[in-house]
């Protein structure tokens, strides 16, 4: 399965920063754009990836995805 790198990047930044707003700021996007990308990724995978709380955190499926080579292979969010 090919994952959209923009979607996986948005997902990784949400988990890294703990919020959709901070991820958006770091990626120079709007929070709704980040949300749309994460929801599209969740839809493609058929599973929730983010616990939408403060701070946001990865679900078990999200944790698994974070450890796959396809997500690690995206640009590093430093």
N, CA, C and O atoms as a Maestro MAE file, in Angstrom:
{
 s_m_m2io_version
 :::
 2.0.0
}

f_m_ct {
 s_m_title
 :::
 protein
 m_atom[312] {
  # First column is atom index #
  i_m_mmod_type
  r_m_x_coord
  r_m_y_coord
  r_m_z_coord
  i_m_residue_number
  s_m_chain_name
  s_m_pdb_residue_name
  s_m_pdb_atom_name
  i_m_atomic_number
  :::
  1 25 0.841 -1.183 0.000 1 A "UNK " " N  " 7
  2 3 0.000 0.000 0.000 1 A "UNK " " CA " 6
  3 2 0.885 1.245 0.000 1 A "UNK " " C  " 6
  4 15 1.794 1.370 0.820 1 A "UNK " " O  " 8
  5 25 0.615 2.148 -0.911 2 A "UNK " " N  " 7
  6 3 1.334 3.418 -0.955 2 A "UNK " " CA " 6
  7 2 0.574 4.443 -0.125 2 A "UNK " " C  " 6
  8 15 -0.621 4.666 -0.319 2 A "UNK " " O  " 8
  9 25 1.293 5.056 0.798 3 A "UNK " " N  " 7
  10 3 0.700 6.092 1.630 3 A "UNK " " CA " 6
  11 2 1.115 7.451 1.090 3 A "UNK " " C  " 6
  12 15 2.243 7.634 0.631 3 A "UNK " " O  " 8
  13 25 0.198 8.393 1.150 4 A "UNK " " N  " 7
  14 3 0.482 9.748 0.702 4 A "UNK " " CA " 6
  15 2 1.472 10.382 1.681 4 A "UNK " " C  " 6
  16 15 1.167 10.495 2.869 4 A "UNK " " O  " 8
  17 25 2.640 10.795 1.211 5 A "UNK " " N  " 7
  18 3 3.632 11.369 2.122 5 A "UNK " " CA " 6
  19 2 3.162 12.636 2.822 5 A "UNK " " C  " 6
  20 15 3.595 12.914 3.940 5 A "UNK " " O  " 8
  21 25 2.288 13.405 2.192 6 A "UNK " " N  " 7
  22 3 1.761 14.609 2.852 6 A "UNK " " CA " 6
  23 2 0.880 14.234 4.028 6 A "UNK " " C  " 6
  24 15 0.873 14.916 5.053 6 A "UNK " " O  " 8
  25 25 0.135 13.145 3.877 7 A "UNK " " N  " 7
  26 3 -0.731 12.690 4.961 7 A "UNK " " CA " 6
  27 2 0.084 12.116 6.114 7 A "UNK " " C  " 6
  28 15 -0.184 12.407 7.280 7 A "UNK " " O  " 8
  29 25 1.079 11.298 5.781 8 A "UNK " " N  " 7
  30 3 1.894 10.710 6.849 8 A "UNK " " CA " 6
  31 2 2.724 11.783 7.556 8 A "UNK " " C  " 6
  32 15 2.944 11.698 8.765 8 A "UNK " " O  " 8
  33 25 3.180 12.779 6.821 9 A "UNK " " N  " 7
  34 3 3.916 13.875 7.433 9 A "UNK " " CA " 6
  35 2 3.019 14.635 8.417 9 A "UNK " " C  " 6
  36 15 3.436 14.936 9.536 9 A "UNK " " O  " 8
  37 25 1.802 14.938 8.001 10 A "UNK " " N  " 7
  38 3 0.863 15.633 8.884 10 A "UNK " " CA " 6
  39 2 0.617 14.805 10.144 10 A "UNK " " C  " 6
  40 15 0.631 15.340 11.253 10 A "UNK " " O  " 8
  41 25 0.393 13.505 9.976 11 A "UNK " " N  " 7
  42 3 0.175 12.614 11.111 11 A "UNK " " CA " 6
  43 2 1.382 12.643 12.059 11 A "UNK " " C  " 6
  44 15 1.214 12.795 13.269 11 A "UNK " " O  " 8
  45 25 2.590 12.499 11.519 12 A "UNK " " N  " 7
  46 3 3.785 12.493 12.353 12 A "UNK " " CA " 6
  47 2 3.951 13.801 13.125 12 A "UNK " " C  " 6
  48 15 4.331 13.786 14.296 12 A "UNK " " O  " 8
  49 25 3.668 14.930 12.477 13 A "UNK " " N  " 7
  50 3 3.810 16.212 13.154 13 A "UNK " " CA " 6
  51 2 2.757 16.396 14.238 13 A "UNK " " C  " 6
  52 15 3.041 16.996 15.274 13 A "UNK " " O  " 8
  53 25 1.554 15.896 14.019 14 A "UNK " " N  " 7
  54 3 0.521 15.976 15.065 14 A "UNK " " CA " 6
  55 2 0.990 15.209 16.292 14 A "UNK " " C  " 6
  56 15 0.857 15.694 17.415 14 A "UNK " " O  " 8
  57 25 1.535 14.025 16.088 15 A "UNK " " N  " 7
  58 3 2.006 13.226 17.216 15 A "UNK " " CA " 6
  59 2 3.242 13.872 17.851 15 A "UNK " " C  " 6
  60 15 3.361 13.923 19.076 15 A "UNK " " O  " 8
  61 25 4.139 14.352 17.032 16 A "UNK " " N  " 7
  62 3 5.373 14.980 17.550 16 A "UNK " " CA " 6
  63 2 5.060 16.213 18.396 16 A "UNK " " C  " 6
  64 15 5.632 16.393 19.471 16 A "UNK " " O  " 8
  65 25 4.154 17.058 17.912 17 A "UNK " " N  " 7
  66 3 3.866 18.316 18.601 17 A "UNK " " CA " 6
  67 2 2.751 18.189 19.627 17 A "UNK " " C  " 6
  68 15 2.654 19.001 20.547 17 A "UNK " " O  " 8
  69 25 1.903 17.166 19.473 18 A "UNK " " N  " 7
  70 3 0.797 16.978 20.407 18 A "UNK " " CA " 6
  71 2 -0.435 17.786 20.063 18 A "UNK " " C  " 6
  72 15 -1.406 17.781 20.821 18 A "UNK " " O  " 8
  73 25 -0.418 18.485 18.926 19 A "UNK " " N  " 7
  74 3 -1.612 19.247 18.546 19 A "UNK " " CA " 6
  75 2 -1.662 19.498 17.040 19 A "UNK " " C  " 6
  76 15 -0.639 19.578 16.361 19 A "UNK " " O  " 8
  77 25 -2.880 19.617 16.555 20 A "UNK " " N  " 7
  78 3 -3.095 19.925 15.146 20 A "UNK " " CA " 6
  79 2 -2.630 21.352 14.852 20 A "UNK " " C  " 6
  80 15 -2.091 21.623 13.780 20 A "UNK " " O  " 8
  81 25 -2.841 22.265 15.811 21 A "UNK " " N  " 7
  82 3 -2.466 23.662 15.609 21 A "UNK " " CA " 6
  83 2 -0.952 23.820 15.491 21 A "UNK " " C  " 6
  84 15 -0.464 24.522 14.605 21 A "UNK " " O  " 8
  85 25 -0.215 23.170 16.379 22 A "UNK " " N  " 7
  86 3 1.239 23.281 16.331 22 A "UNK " " CA " 6
  87 2 1.810 22.580 15.095 22 A "UNK " " C  " 6
  88 15 2.770 23.058 14.490 22 A "UNK " " O  " 8
  89 25 1.217 21.453 14.730 23 A "UNK " " N  " 7
  90 3 1.657 20.769 13.505 23 A "UNK " " CA " 6
  91 2 1.447 21.680 12.302 23 A "UNK " " C  " 6
  92 15 2.307 21.775 11.427 23 A "UNK " " O  " 8
  93 25 0.296 22.348 12.267 24 A "UNK " " N  " 7
  94 3 -0.005 23.258 11.160 24 A "UNK " " CA " 6
  95 2 1.010 24.390 11.099 24 A "UNK " " C  " 6
  96 15 1.486 24.750 10.023 24 A "UNK " " O  " 8
  97 25 1.334 24.937 12.236 25 A "UNK " " N  " 7
  98 3 2.299 26.042 12.263 25 A "UNK " " CA " 6
  99 2 3.663 25.591 11.741 25 A "UNK " " C  " 6
  100 15 4.304 26.309 10.974 25 A "UNK " " O  " 8
  101 25 4.103 24.413 12.153 26 A "UNK " " N  " 7
  102 3 5.410 23.933 11.712 26 A "UNK " " CA " 6
  103 2 5.437 23.578 10.230 26 A "UNK " " C  " 6
  104 15 6.471 23.696 9.572 26 A "UNK " " O  " 8
  105 25 4.285 23.139 9.708 27 A "UNK " " N  " 7
  106 3 4.223 22.764 8.291 27 A "UNK " " CA " 6
  107 2 3.740 23.908 7.404 27 A "UNK " " C  " 6
  108 15 3.605 23.741 6.192 27 A "UNK " " O  " 8
  109 25 3.481 25.069 8.004 28 A "UNK " " N  " 7
  110 3 3.004 26.247 7.272 28 A "UNK " " CA " 6
  111 2 1.694 25.950 6.547 28 A "UNK " " C  " 6
  112 15 1.513 26.296 5.380 28 A "UNK " " O  " 8
  113 25 0.784 25.296 7.280 29 A "UNK " " N  " 7
  114 3 -0.550 24.974 6.784 29 A "UNK " " CA " 6
  115 2 -1.562 25.433 7.819 29 A "UNK " " C  " 6
  116 15 -1.187 25.899 8.895 29 A "UNK " " O  " 8
  117 25 -2.839 25.304 7.500 30 A "UNK " " N  " 7
  118 3 -3.883 25.622 8.465 30 A "UNK " " CA " 6
  119 2 -4.249 24.363 9.252 30 A "UNK " " C  " 6
  120 15 -4.073 23.252 8.752 30 A "UNK " " O  " 8
  121 25 -4.755 24.524 10.476 31 A "UNK " " N  " 7
  122 3 -5.205 23.347 11.229 31 A "UNK " " CA " 6
  123 2 -6.241 22.502 10.477 31 A "UNK " " C  " 6
  124 15 -6.167 21.275 10.534 31 A "UNK " " O  " 8
  125 25 -7.218 23.124 9.763 32 A "UNK " " N  " 7
  126 3 -8.142 22.279 9.008 32 A "UNK " " CA " 6
  127 2 -7.451 21.449 7.918 32 A "UNK " " C  " 6
  128 15 -7.879 20.331 7.635 32 A "UNK " " O  " 8
  129 25 -6.394 21.980 7.311 33 A "UNK " " N  " 7
  130 3 -5.667 21.220 6.288 33 A "UNK " " CA " 6
  131 2 -4.978 20.008 6.919 33 A "UNK " " C  " 6
  132 15 -4.968 18.923 6.338 33 A "UNK " " O  " 8
  133 25 -4.403 20.198 8.112 34 A "UNK " " N  " 7
  134 3 -3.774 19.081 8.822 34 A "UNK " " CA " 6
  135 2 -4.822 18.047 9.180 34 A "UNK " " C  " 6
  136 15 -4.610 16.849 8.991 34 A "UNK " " O  " 8
  137 25 -5.944 18.503 9.692 35 A "UNK " " N  " 7
  138 3 -7.031 17.592 10.069 35 A "UNK " " CA " 6
  139 2 -7.527 16.791 8.871 35 A "UNK " " C  " 6
  140 15 -7.765 15.588 8.980 35 A "UNK " " O  " 8
  141 25 -7.680 17.450 7.740 36 A "UNK " " N  " 7
  142 3 -8.137 16.756 6.530 36 A "UNK " " CA " 6
  143 2 -7.135 15.688 6.102 36 A "UNK " " C  " 6
  144 15 -7.527 14.592 5.704 36 A "UNK " " O  " 8
  145 25 -5.869 15.998 6.182 37 A "UNK " " N  " 7
  146 3 -4.848 15.020 5.781 37 A "UNK " " CA " 6
  147 2 -4.844 13.812 6.720 37 A "UNK " " C  " 6
  148 15 -4.751 12.669 6.270 37 A "UNK " " O  " 8
  149 25 -4.944 14.068 8.010 38 A "UNK " " N  " 7
  150 3 -4.946 12.961 8.968 38 A "UNK " " CA " 6
  151 2 -6.215 12.124 8.799 38 A "UNK " " C  " 6
  152 15 -6.150 10.894 8.822 38 A "UNK " " O  " 8
  153 25 -7.356 12.772 8.630 39 A "UNK " " N  " 7
  154 3 -8.605 12.022 8.425 39 A "UNK " " CA " 6
  155 2 -8.564 11.199 7.134 39 A "UNK " " C  " 6
  156 15 -9.079 10.082 7.098 39 A "UNK " " O  " 8
  157 25 -7.962 11.736 6.088 40 A "UNK " " N  " 7
  158 3 -7.840 10.992 4.830 40 A "UNK " " CA " 6
  159 2 -6.957 9.758 5.028 40 A "UNK " " C  " 6
  160 15 -7.247 8.688 4.495 40 A "UNK " " O  " 8
  161 25 -5.890 9.916 5.792 41 A "UNK " " N  " 7
  162 3 -5.014 8.777 6.082 41 A "UNK " " CA " 6
  163 2 -5.758 7.735 6.916 41 A "UNK " " C  " 6
  164 15 -5.664 6.537 6.647 41 A "UNK " " O  " 8
  165 25 -6.487 8.190 7.916 42 A "UNK " " N  " 7
  166 3 -7.274 7.271 8.734 42 A "UNK " " CA " 6
  167 2 -8.314 6.543 7.885 42 A "UNK " " C  " 6
  168 15 -8.540 5.346 8.061 42 A "UNK " " O  " 8
  169 25 -8.935 7.260 6.979 43 A "UNK " " N  " 7
  170 3 -9.929 6.649 6.093 43 A "UNK " " CA " 6
  171 2 -9.285 5.610 5.188 43 A "UNK " " C  " 6
  172 15 -9.835 4.526 4.995 43 A "UNK " " O  " 8
  173 25 -8.130 5.931 4.638 44 A "UNK " " N  " 7
  174 3 -7.433 5.003 3.742 44 A "UNK " " CA " 6
  175 2 -7.033 3.723 4.474 44 A "UNK " " C  " 6
  176 15 -7.037 2.639 3.892 44 A "UNK " " O  " 8
  177 25 -6.688 3.861 5.757 45 A "UNK " " N  " 7
  178 3 -6.249 2.711 6.542 45 A "UNK " " CA " 6
  179 2 -7.400 2.023 7.278 45 A "UNK " " C  " 6
  180 15 -7.257 0.904 7.772 45 A "UNK " " O  " 8
  181 25 -8.540 2.711 7.342 46 A "UNK " " N  " 7
  182 3 -9.707 2.129 8.003 46 A "UNK " " CA " 6
  183 2 -9.593 2.058 9.509 46 A "UNK " " C  " 6
  184 15 -10.191 1.186 10.139 46 A "UNK " " O  " 8
  185 25 -8.830 2.970 10.095 47 A "UNK " " N  " 7
  186 3 -8.633 2.944 11.540 47 A "UNK " " CA " 6
  187 2 -8.231 4.319 12.042 47 A "UNK " " C  " 6
  188 15 -7.538 5.069 11.354 47 A "UNK " " O  " 8
  189 25 -8.677 4.641 13.257 48 A "UNK " " N  " 7
  190 3 -8.247 5.892 13.890 48 A "UNK " " CA " 6
  191 2 -6.766 5.794 14.210 48 A "UNK " " C  " 6
  192 15 -6.284 4.747 14.643 48 A "UNK " " O  " 8
  193 25 -6.049 6.883 13.998 49 A "UNK " " N  " 7
  194 3 -4.610 6.925 14.260 49 A "UNK " " CA " 6
  195 2 -4.254 7.871 15.399 49 A "UNK " " C  " 6
  196 15 -3.192 7.757 16.010 49 A "UNK " " O  " 8
  197 25 -5.162 8.812 15.677 50 A "UNK " " N  " 7
  198 3 -4.883 9.863 16.659 50 A "UNK " " CA " 6
  199 2 -5.990 9.900 17.697 50 A "UNK " " C  " 6
  200 15 -7.174 9.888 17.359 50 A "UNK " " O  " 8
  201 25 -5.592 9.947 18.977 51 A "UNK " " N  " 7
  202 3 -6.526 10.236 20.058 51 A "UNK " " CA " 6
  203 2 -6.569 11.752 20.136 51 A "UNK " " C  " 6
  204 15 -5.580 12.397 20.483 51 A "UNK " " O  " 8
  205 25 -7.715 12.307 19.814 52 A "UNK " " N  " 7
  206 3 -7.853 13.762 19.737 52 A "UNK " " CA " 6
  207 2 -8.164 14.313 21.121 52 A "UNK " " C  " 6
  208 15 -9.317 14.553 21.479 52 A "UNK " " O  " 8
  209 25 -7.108 14.502 21.873 53 A "UNK " " N  " 7
  210 3 -7.191 15.077 23.211 53 A "UNK " " CA " 6
  211 2 -6.030 16.051 23.326 53 A "UNK " " C  " 6
  212 15 -5.311 16.279 22.354 53 A "UNK " " O  " 8
  213 25 -5.845 16.614 24.482 54 A "UNK " " N  " 7
  214 3 -4.698 17.505 24.675 54 A "UNK " " CA " 6
  215 2 -3.760 16.864 25.668 54 A "UNK " " C  " 6
  216 15 -4.150 16.717 26.826 54 A "UNK " " O  " 8
  217 25 -2.582 16.482 25.316 55 A "UNK " " N  " 7
  218 3 -2.059 16.523 23.956 55 A "UNK " " CA " 6
  219 2 -2.567 15.354 23.121 55 A "UNK " " C  " 6
  220 15 -2.962 14.317 23.654 55 A "UNK " " O  " 8
  221 25 -2.548 15.539 21.801 56 A "UNK " " N  " 7
  222 3 -2.909 14.446 20.898 56 A "UNK " " CA " 6
  223 2 -1.865 13.347 21.040 56 A "UNK " " C  " 6
  224 15 -0.685 13.613 21.267 56 A "UNK " " O  " 8
  225 25 -2.322 12.115 20.902 57 A "UNK " " N  " 7
  226 3 -1.377 10.996 20.953 57 A "UNK " " CA " 6
  227 2 -1.824 9.928 19.973 57 A "UNK " " C  " 6
  228 15 -2.974 9.914 19.534 57 A "UNK " " O  " 8
  229 25 -0.924 9.050 19.640 58 A "UNK " " N  " 7
  230 3 -1.209 7.999 18.669 58 A "UNK " " CA " 6
  231 2 -1.993 6.862 19.323 58 A "UNK " " C  " 6
  232 15 -1.751 6.501 20.474 58 A "UNK " " O  " 8
  233 25 -2.935 6.309 18.564 59 A "UNK " " N  " 7
  234 3 -3.609 5.086 18.984 59 A "UNK " " CA " 6
  235 2 -2.629 3.931 18.805 59 A "UNK " " C  " 6
  236 15 -1.510 4.132 18.332 59 A "UNK " " O  " 8
  237 25 -3.040 2.734 19.178 60 A "UNK " " N  " 7
  238 3 -2.173 1.561 18.959 60 A "UNK " " CA " 6
  239 2 -1.860 1.413 17.474 60 A "UNK " " C  " 6
  240 15 -0.726 1.111 17.102 60 A "UNK " " O  " 8
  241 25 -2.859 1.623 16.631 61 A "UNK " " N  " 7
  242 3 -2.630 1.550 15.181 61 A "UNK " " CA " 6
  243 2 -1.687 2.655 14.735 61 A "UNK " " C  " 6
  244 15 -0.811 2.434 13.899 61 A "UNK " " O  " 8
  245 25 -1.868 3.839 15.294 62 A "UNK " " N  " 7
  246 3 -0.978 4.955 14.976 62 A "UNK " " CA " 6
  247 2 0.452 4.678 15.395 62 A "UNK " " C  " 6
  248 15 1.388 5.007 14.667 62 A "UNK " " O  " 8
  249 25 0.630 4.071 16.571 63 A "UNK " " N  " 7
  250 3 1.973 3.706 17.027 63 A "UNK " " CA " 6
  251 2 2.616 2.716 16.064 63 A "UNK " " C  " 6
  252 15 3.794 2.833 15.724 63 A "UNK " " O  " 8
  253 25 1.829 1.748 15.633 64 A "UNK " " N  " 7
  254 3 2.339 0.762 14.666 64 A "UNK " " CA " 6
  255 2 2.766 1.462 13.373 64 A "UNK " " C  " 6
  256 15 3.828 1.175 12.820 64 A "UNK " " O  " 8
  257 25 1.928 2.377 12.904 65 A "UNK " " N  " 7
  258 3 2.246 3.095 11.669 65 A "UNK " " CA " 6
  259 2 3.518 3.919 11.820 65 A "UNK " " C  " 6
  260 15 4.323 3.998 10.891 65 A "UNK " " O  " 8
  261 25 3.702 4.531 12.980 66 A "UNK " " N  " 7
  262 3 4.906 5.331 13.204 66 A "UNK " " CA " 6
  263 2 6.178 4.504 13.082 66 A "UNK " " C  " 6
  264 15 7.236 5.036 12.747 66 A "UNK " " O  " 8
  265 25 6.082 3.226 13.347 67 A "UNK " " N  " 7
  266 3 7.261 2.364 13.327 67 A "UNK " " CA " 6
  267 2 7.465 1.654 11.998 67 A "UNK " " C  " 6
  268 15 8.395 0.860 11.861 67 A "UNK " " O  " 8
  269 25 6.618 1.924 11.026 68 A "UNK " " N  " 7
  270 3 6.796 1.299 9.716 68 A "UNK " " CA " 6
  271 2 7.780 2.103 8.883 68 A "UNK " " C  " 6
  272 15 7.939 3.309 9.074 68 A "UNK " " O  " 8
  273 25 8.428 1.427 7.971 69 A "UNK " " N  " 7
  274 3 9.430 2.106 7.152 69 A "UNK " " CA " 6
  275 2 8.815 3.180 6.257 69 A "UNK " " C  " 6
  276 15 9.481 4.166 5.941 69 A "UNK " " O  " 8
  277 25 7.565 3.010 5.845 70 A "UNK " " N  " 7
  278 3 6.963 3.992 4.953 70 A "UNK " " CA " 6
  279 2 6.789 5.338 5.637 70 A "UNK " " C  " 6
  280 15 6.880 6.373 4.977 70 A "UNK " " O  " 8
  281 25 6.541 5.352 6.938 71 A "UNK " " N  " 7
  282 3 6.400 6.622 7.655 71 A "UNK " " CA " 6
  283 2 7.770 7.138 8.053 71 A "UNK " " C  " 6
  284 15 8.025 8.337 7.942 71 A "UNK " " O  " 8
  285 25 8.650 6.276 8.509 72 A "UNK " " N  " 7
  286 3 10.002 6.721 8.872 72 A "UNK " " CA " 6
  287 2 10.732 7.278 7.673 72 A "UNK " " C  " 6
  288 15 11.593 8.148 7.811 72 A "UNK " " O  " 8
  289 25 10.389 6.779 6.489 73 A "UNK " " N  " 7
  290 3 11.080 7.212 5.282 73 A "UNK " " CA " 6
  291 2 10.726 8.608 4.833 73 A "UNK " " C  " 6
  292 15 11.396 9.163 3.962 73 A "UNK " " O  " 8
  293 25 9.677 9.196 5.411 74 A "UNK " " N  " 7
  294 3 9.313 10.573 5.072 74 A "UNK " " CA " 6
  295 2 10.342 11.519 5.655 74 A "UNK " " C  " 6
  296 15 11.165 11.125 6.481 74 A "UNK " " O  " 8
  297 25 10.293 12.755 5.228 75 A "UNK " " N  " 7
  298 3 11.248 13.733 5.739 75 A "UNK " " CA " 6
  299 2 11.185 13.802 7.257 75 A "UNK " " C  " 6
  300 15 10.117 13.648 7.850 75 A "UNK " " O  " 8
  301 25 12.314 14.030 7.870 76 A "UNK " " N  " 7
  302 3 12.426 14.022 9.323 76 A "UNK " " CA " 6
  303 2 11.893 15.316 9.903 76 A "UNK " " C  " 6
  304 15 12.343 16.386 9.494 76 A "UNK " " O  " 8
  305 25 10.932 15.267 10.861 77 A "UNK " " N  " 7
  306 3 10.346 16.486 11.428 77 A "UNK " " CA " 6
  307 2 11.199 17.079 12.551 77 A "UNK " " C  " 6
  308 15 10.839 16.987 13.725 77 A "UNK " " O  " 8
  309 25 12.310 17.677 12.192 78 A "UNK " " N  " 7
  310 3 13.172 18.266 13.229 78 A "UNK " " CA " 6
  311 2 13.133 19.763 13.174 78 A "UNK " " C  " 6
  312 15 13.796 20.427 13.970 78 A "UNK " " O  " 8
  :::
 }
 m_bond[311] {
  # First column is bond index #
  i_m_from
  i_m_to
  i_m_order
  :::
  1 1 2 1
  2 2 3 1
  3 3 4 2
  4 3 5 1
  5 5 6 1
  6 6 7 1
  7 7 8 2
  8 7 9 1
  9 9 10 1
  10 10 11 1
  11 11 12 2
  12 11 13 1
  13 13 14 1
  14 14 15 1
  15 15 16 2
  16 15 17 1
  17 17 18 1
  18 18 19 1
  19 19 20 2
  20 19 21 1
  21 21 22 1
  22 22 23 1
  23 23 24 2
  24 23 25 1
  25 25 26 1
  26 26 27 1
  27 27 28 2
  28 27 29 1
  29 29 30 1
  30 30 31 1
  31 31 32 2
  32 31 33 1
  33 33 34 1
  34 34 35 1
  35 35 36 2
  36 35 37 1
  37 37 38 1
  38 38 39 1
  39 39 40 2
  40 39 41 1
  41 41 42 1
  42 42 43 1
  43 43 44 2
  44 43 45 1
  45 45 46 1
  46 46 47 1
  47 47 48 2
  48 47 49 1
  49 49 50 1
  50 50 51 1
  51 51 52 2
  52 51 53 1
  53 53 54 1
  54 54 55 1
  55 55 56 2
  56 55 57 1
  57 57 58 1
  58 58 59 1
  59 59 60 2
  60 59 61 1
  61 61 62 1
  62 62 63 1
  63 63 64 2
  64 63 65 1
  65 65 66 1
  66 66 67 1
  67 67 68 2
  68 67 69 1
  69 69 70 1
  70 70 71 1
  71 71 72 2
  72 71 73 1
  73 73 74 1
  74 74 75 1
  75 75 76 2
  76 75 77 1
  77 77 78 1
  78 78 79 1
  79 79 80 2
  80 79 81 1
  81 81 82 1
  82 82 83 1
  83 83 84 2
  84 83 85 1
  85 85 86 1
  86 86 87 1
  87 87 88 2
  88 87 89 1
  89 89 90 1
  90 90 91 1
  91 91 92 2
  92 91 93 1
  93 93 94 1
  94 94 95 1
  95 95 96 2
  96 95 97 1
  97 97 98 1
  98 98 99 1
  99 99 100 2
  100 99 101 1
  101 101 102 1
  102 102 103 1
  103 103 104 2
  104 103 105 1
  105 105 106 1
  106 106 107 1
  107 107 108 2
  108 107 109 1
  109 109 110 1
  110 110 111 1
  111 111 112 2
  112 111 113 1
  113 113 114 1
  114 114 115 1
  115 115 116 2
  116 115 117 1
  117 117 118 1
  118 118 119 1
  119 119 120 2
  120 119 121 1
  121 121 122 1
  122 122 123 1
  123 123 124 2
  124 123 125 1
  125 125 126 1
  126 126 127 1
  127 127 128 2
  128 127 129 1
  129 129 130 1
  130 130 131 1
  131 131 132 2
  132 131 133 1
  133 133 134 1
  134 134 135 1
  135 135 136 2
  136 135 137 1
  137 137 138 1
  138 138 139 1
  139 139 140 2
  140 139 141 1
  141 141 142 1
  142 142 143 1
  143 143 144 2
  144 143 145 1
  145 145 146 1
  146 146 147 1
  147 147 148 2
  148 147 149 1
  149 149 150 1
  150 150 151 1
  151 151 152 2
  152 151 153 1
  153 153 154 1
  154 154 155 1
  155 155 156 2
  156 155 157 1
  157 157 158 1
  158 158 159 1
  159 159 160 2
  160 159 161 1
  161 161 162 1
  162 162 163 1
  163 163 164 2
  164 163 165 1
  165 165 166 1
  166 166 167 1
  167 167 168 2
  168 167 169 1
  169 169 170 1
  170 170 171 1
  171 171 172 2
  172 171 173 1
  173 173 174 1
  174 174 175 1
  175 175 176 2
  176 175 177 1
  177 177 178 1
  178 178 179 1
  179 179 180 2
  180 179 181 1
  181 181 182 1
  182 182 183 1
  183 183 184 2
  184 183 185 1
  185 185 186 1
  186 186 187 1
  187 187 188 2
  188 187 189 1
  189 189 190 1
  190 190 191 1
  191 191 192 2
  192 191 193 1
  193 193 194 1
  194 194 195 1
  195 195 196 2
  196 195 197 1
  197 197 198 1
  198 198 199 1
  199 199 200 2
  200 199 201 1
  201 201 202 1
  202 202 203 1
  203 203 204 2
  204 203 205 1
  205 205 206 1
  206 206 207 1
  207 207 208 2
  208 207 209 1
  209 209 210 1
  210 210 211 1
  211 211 212 2
  212 211 213 1
  213 213 214 1
  214 214 215 1
  215 215 216 2
  216 215 217 1
  217 217 218 1
  218 218 219 1
  219 219 220 2
  220 219 221 1
  221 221 222 1
  222 222 223 1
  223 223 224 2
  224 223 225 1
  225 225 226 1
  226 226 227 1
  227 227 228 2
  228 227 229 1
  229 229 230 1
  230 230 231 1
  231 231 232 2
  232 231 233 1
  233 233 234 1
  234 234 235 1
  235 235 236 2
  236 235 237 1
  237 237 238 1
  238 238 239 1
  239 239 240 2
  240 239 241 1
  241 241 242 1
  242 242 243 1
  243 243 244 2
  244 243 245 1
  245 245 246 1
  246 246 247 1
  247 247 248 2
  248 247 249 1
  249 249 250 1
  250 250 251 1
  251 251 252 2
  252 251 253 1
  253 253 254 1
  254 254 255 1
  255 255 256 2
  256 255 257 1
  257 257 258 1
  258 258 259 1
  259 259 260 2
  260 259 261 1
  261 261 262 1
  262 262 263 1
  263 263 264 2
  264 263 265 1
  265 265 266 1
  266 266 267 1
  267 267 268 2
  268 267 269 1
  269 269 270 1
  270 270 271 1
  271 271 272 2
  272 271 273 1
  273 273 274 1
  274 274 275 1
  275 275 276 2
  276 275 277 1
  277 277 278 1
  278 278 279 1
  279 279 280 2
  280 279 281 1
  281 281 282 1
  282 282 283 1
  283 283 284 2
  284 283 285 1
  285 285 286 1
  286 286 287 1
  287 287 288 2
  288 287 289 1
  289 289 290 1
  290 290 291 1
  291 291 292 2
  292 291 293 1
  293 293 294 1
  294 294 295 1
  295 295 296 2
  296 295 297 1
  297 297 298 1
  298 298 299 1
  299 299 300 2
  300 299 301 1
  301 301 302 1
  302 302 303 1
  303 303 304 2
  304 303 305 1
  305 305 306 1
  306 306 307 1
  307 307 308 2
  308 307 309 1
  309 309 310 1
  310 310 311 1
  311 311 312 2
  :::
 }
}
